[in-house]
């Protein structure tokens, strides 16, 4: 802007009829004040403000996306939370019937890690993976075997880095459709058919609130191990104190109970983890929106300061050029 004004002023003085033959000194002074067109690139003073303006636009777009993702997660959370709370009563009676044995020492351990398929939900998946890795170290040994069954793409990506040979089975897109018991029962039956185990250890994040989730482990023993623990008087409940009706044997009842218990635990774990994922995503997107707002305020302040400095510089150049022409 300033350069163009000075060039126009220089052309007017050079072509003015009142100065037909300018002296060499005046011509040299004018040439030093008015640079040739090739030496003054257009828009040289507005480059910095243009960069800041572009950055502000991108931050505004990011803020819109994070706010929309928060609203979507909030709308999904209401429906999943109700189903999660209702599913907690499915597997808890098994604890009263069979007891709880998280520290049982067996040869074949299978760690079922439930994670999400999508990211942008904080450290919820990293927490499940850390607990799974720690449990894998505890249950591994010279005479022991510990394998992974990973539900969710994020858990698979993290565990495959250092435990590729220990992954027995992976399942993705579990939450592509709303989670229902029929779907989980089919998945549980598939896992039991393809994996040999003495103890199944299901790890998931139990939903407590939108900003709080607790890593949880539930242990399901095989019928043989459950019977041995019961006879040995361990932490598993005394099964002989219950009456058995019908023609089924104790081994058959334990087999059915183990399969049903695993499907119920897996169903509740998938819902708990999905609910925790949505809550964590809401919290993460809310933090991202606030950070984008803070960044936008800083960029606006920088843009205003840069624009003010640019205008001041242009005014100084115009005044200096006019003073040099008059002198």
C-alpha positions in Angstrom: 0.0 0.0 0.0 2.7 2.5 1.0 5.0 1.5 -1.9 2.2 1.9 -4.4 1.3 5.4 -3.0 5.0 6.4 -3.2 5.3 5.1 -6.8 2.2 7.1 -7.8 3.6 10.2 -6.2 6.9 9.7 -7.9 5.3 9.3 -11.3 3.2 12.5 -10.8 6.4 14.5 -10.0 8.3 13.1 -12.9 5.5 13.8 -15.4 4.6 17.2 -13.9 4.9 20.1 -16.4 6.2 22.4 -13.7 9.5 20.4 -13.5 10.4 19.9 -17.2 14.2 19.2 -16.6 14.8 17.8 -13.2 18.4 18.1 -11.9 20.5 15.0 -11.5 20.5 15.4 -7.7 16.7 15.5 -7.6 16.5 12.5 -9.8 18.9 10.6 -7.6 16.9 11.5 -4.5 13.6 10.4 -6.1 15.2 7.1 -7.2 16.3 6.4 -3.7 12.9 7.1 -2.2 10.8 5.3 -4.9 12.1 1.8 -5.5 11.5 0.2 -8.9 8.6 -2.3 -9.1 10.8 -5.4 -9.1 12.4 -4.4 -5.8 9.0 -4.0 -3.9 7.0 -7.3 -3.9 3.3 -6.8 -3.5 1.8 -7.8 -0.1 5.2 -7.9 1.6 3.7 -6.1 4.7 0.6 -8.4 5.0 2.4 -11.8 5.0 2.5 -12.2 8.8 -1.2 -11.2 9.3 -2.2 -13.5 6.5 -0.5 -16.5 8.2 -2.1 -15.6 11.6 -5.5 -15.3 9.9 -5.1 -18.7 8.3 -4.1 -20.2 11.6 -7.1 -18.7 13.3 -9.4 -20.2 10.7 -8.0 -23.7 11.2 -8.3 -23.4 15.0 -12.0 -22.3 14.6 -12.6 -25.4 12.4 -10.9 -27.7 15.0 -13.0 -26.2 17.8 -16.2 -26.8 15.8 -15.2 -30.5 15.3 -14.4 -31.1 18.9 -17.6 -29.5 20.1 -19.6 -31.7 17.7 -17.8 -34.8 18.8 -18.5 -34.0 22.5 -22.2 -33.6 21.7 -22.3 -36.9 19.8 -20.5 -38.7 22.7 -22.9 -37.2 25.2 -26.0 -38.3 23.2 -24.6 -41.9 22.9 -23.6 -42.1 26.6 -27.2 -41.7 27.9 -28.4 -44.8 26.1 -25.3 -46.9 26.9 -25.2 -46.0 30.5 -28.7 -47.3 31.3 -27.9 -50.7 29.6 -24.5 -50.9 31.4 -26.2 -50.4 34.8 -28.8 -53.1 34.0 -26.1 -55.5 32.9 -24.2 -55.5 36.2 -26.6 -57.9 37.9 -25.9 -60.6 35.3 -22.5 -61.9 36.4 -22.4 -60.8 40.1 -24.4 -63.8 41.3 -21.6 -66.0 39.9 -19.3 -64.4 42.4 -21.6 -65.5 45.3 -22.0 -69.0 43.8 -18.4 -69.8 42.7 -16.5 -67.2 44.8 -13.7 -65.1 43.4 -10.2 -66.3 42.8 -8.1 -63.5 41.1 -4.8 -64.9 42.4 -5.4 -68.5 41.4 -2.2 -70.2 40.1 -2.9 -72.2 36.9 -0.8 -73.2 33.9 -2.9 -71.9 31.0 -3.9 -68.2 31.4 -5.9 -66.3 28.8 -6.1 -62.5 29.2 -9.1 -61.0 27.5 -8.4 -57.3 27.0 -11.4 -55.1 26.1 -10.5 -51.8 24.3 -12.0 -49.5 21.8 -11.8 -49.3 18.0 -11.5 -45.5 17.9 -9.1 -43.1 19.6 -9.5 -39.5 20.9 -10.7 -40.8 24.3 -7.8 -40.1 26.6 -5.8 -42.8 28.2 -8.5 -45.4 28.6 -7.0 -47.9 26.2 -3.5 -47.4 27.5 -4.7 -48.2 31.0 -6.2 -51.5 29.9 -3.0 -52.4 28.0 -0.8 -51.6 30.9 -2.8 -53.8 33.3 -2.8 -56.6 30.7 1.0 -56.4 30.3 1.5 -56.4 34.1 -0.8 -59.4 34.4 0.9 -61.2 31.6 4.2 -60.9 33.4 2.8 -62.2 36.6 1.1 -65.3 34.9 4.1 -66.2 32.7 6.8 -68.6 33.7 8.8 -71.7 32.7 5.9 -74.0 33.2 3.1 -71.6 32.5 1.5 -70.2 29.4 -0.2 -66.9 29.0 -2.0 -65.7 25.9 -4.0 -62.6 24.8 -7.4 -62.3 23.3 -7.8 -58.7 22.3 -11.1 -57.0 21.6 -10.7 -53.6 19.9 -8.3 -52.2 17.4 -6.5 -49.9 19.8 -5.5 -52.6 22.1 -4.3 -54.7 19.2 -2.1 -51.9 17.9 -0.4 -51.5 21.2 0.0 -55.1 22.2 1.3 -56.3 18.8 4.4 -54.2 19.3 6.0 -56.4 22.0 3.6 -59.4 22.3 2.9 -60.4 18.8 3.5 -64.1 19.5 1.3 -64.1 22.6 -1.8 -62.9 20.8 -4.1 -65.8 20.2 -7.1 -64.0 18.8 -8.2 -60.5 17.9 -11.7 -59.0 17.4 -12.4 -55.6 15.8 -15.5 -53.5 15.2 -17.2 -54.8 18.2 -19.0 -51.5 18.7 -20.0 -51.0 15.0 -23.5 -51.9 16.0 -25.2 -51.4 19.4 -23.9 -54.1 21.8 -26.4 -56.9 22.6 -26.2 -60.1 24.5 -26.7 -62.3 21.4 -23.7 -60.8 19.7 -21.5 -61.2 22.8 -22.7 -64.8 23.4 -21.7 -65.8 19.9 -18.3 -64.1 20.4 -17.8 -65.8 23.8 -18.6 -69.2 22.3 -16.1 -68.6 19.5 -13.4 -67.7 22.0 -14.0 -70.8 24.1 -13.8 -73.0 21.0 -10.5 -71.6 19.8 -8.7 -71.1 23.1 -7.5 -73.6 25.7 -7.6 -72.2 29.2 -7.5 -72.9 32.9 -8.4 -69.3 33.8 -9.9 -66.6 31.7 -9.1 -63.1 33.0 -11.3 -60.4 31.5 -9.9 -56.8 31.8 -12.0 -53.8 31.1 -12.7 -50.3 32.4 -15.6 -50.1 34.8 -17.7 -46.9 34.4 -18.0 -44.8 37.5 -18.7 -41.3 36.1 -18.0 -39.2 33.1 -14.5 -38.3 34.3 -13.8 -41.5 36.2 -13.3 -45.1 35.2 -11.7 -48.0 37.1 -9.6 -50.8 35.5 -11.3 -54.1 36.6 -10.4 -57.8 36.3 -12.8 -60.7 36.5 -11.5 -64.3 36.6 -13.4 -67.2 35.1 -12.1 -70.7 36.0 -12.4 -73.7 33.8 -14.7 -76.5 35.2 -11.8 -78.7 36.1 -9.9 -76.0 38.0 -13.1 -74.8 39.7 -13.8 -78.3 40.9 -10.3 -78.7 42.2 -10.4 -75.4 44.0 -13.7 -76.3 45.5 -12.4 -79.6 46.8 -9.3 -78.0 48.1 -11.3 -75.5 50.1 -9.8 -72.5 48.3 -11.5 -69.2 47.5 -13.9 -70.9 45.2 -17.3 -71.6 46.8 -18.3 -75.0 48.2 -20.3 -76.5 45.3 -21.2 -79.6 47.3 -23.5 -77.5 49.5 -25.9 -77.0 46.6 -28.4 -79.6 45.5 -28.3 -80.7 41.8 -31.6 -81.4 40.2 -32.0 -83.4 36.9 -29.8 -85.9 35.3 -26.8 -83.6 34.7 -23.5 -84.4 36.5 -21.5 -81.9 38.4 -19.0 -81.6 35.6 -21.7 -80.8 33.1 -23.2 -78.2 35.4 -19.8 -76.6 35.9 -19.2 -76.5 32.2 -22.5 -74.7 31.6 -21.9 -72.3 34.4 -18.4 -71.4 33.1 -19.7 -70.7 29.6 -22.7 -68.7 30.9 -20.5 -66.8 33.3 -18.0 -65.9 30.6 -20.7 -64.6 28.2 -22.3 -62.5 31.0 -18.9 -61.0 32.1 -17.9 -60.3 28.5 -21.3 -58.6 27.9 -21.0 -56.4 30.9 -17.3 -55.7 30.3 -18.0 -54.6 26.7 -20.8 -52.2 27.9 -18.7 -50.9 30.8 -15.8 -50.2 28.5 -18.0 -48.6 25.8 -19.6 -46.3 28.5 -16.1 -45.4 29.9 -14.9 -44.7 26.3 -17.8 -42.3 25.6 -17.3 -40.5 29.0 -13.5 -40.2 28.4 -14.2 -38.9 24.9 -16.6 -36.3 26.2 -13.9 -35.1 28.7 -11.2 -35.1 26.1 -13.2 -33.2 23.6 -14.3 -30.7 26.2 -10.6 -30.1 27.1 -9.7 -29.8 23.4 -12.5 -27.2 22.9 -11.3 -25.1 25.8 -7.7 -25.3 24.6 -8.8 -24.2 21.1 -10.6 -21.3 22.6 -7.5 -20.2 24.5 -5.4 -20.6 21.4 -7.9 -18.5 19.4 -7.7 -15.7 22.0 -3.9 -15.7 21.8 -4.0 -15.7 18.0 -6.5 -12.9 17.9 -4.3 -10.8 20.2 -1.3 -11.5 18.0 -3.2 -10.7 14.9 -4.4 -7.3 16.3 -0.9 -6.4 17.4 0.6 -7.4 14.1 -2.0 -5.5 12.2 -1.5 -2.4 14.4 2.3 -2.6 13.9 1.8 -2.9 10.1 -0.4 0.1 9.9 1.9 2.2 12.1 4.9 1.2 9.9 3.0 2.1 6.7 2.1 5.5 8.1 5.7 6.2 9.1 6.9 5.2 5.6 4.3 7.5 4.0 5.2 10.4 6.2 9.0 9.8 5.7 8.6 9.5 1.9 6.5 12.7 1.7 9.1 14.6 3.9 11.9 13.3 1.6 10.1 14.5 -1.5 9.4 17.9 -0.1 13.0 18.3 1.0 
